[in-house]
Amino acid sequence: MPAMIELRAFMGLADTFRERNWDNPKTVAVTGEMTGEEFLAMLDLSPDAVEVFFVNGKAFTPDLAVVTGGDRVALAPQGVPGPYRVLLGFKKMG
């Protein structure tokens, strides 16, 4: 049975959401557990466009992220400037 994920996008990915007429945050139905890469494929977003997944406030690279219903997920694009990396909590990831 599908469960919902609350999905937010930062910076340039927020522009993609607007271009697709998606809400930000967007509610996404998922069934079971998905890897970050599977989740991006379901959304038709390039893995190269996303540097960081935030799952319930914790930062992961797309290849290490795992999402499931009830999670709060945010996506940050490649190339986030240094000060924002600190504010968002993923300075040491790249």
Buried (B, 14 or more C-beta within 10 A) or exposed (E): EEEEBEBBBBBEBBEBBEEEEBEBBBEBEBEEEBBBBBBBEEBEBEEEBBBBBBBEEEBBBBEEBBBBBEBBBBBBBBEBEEEEBEEBEBBEBE
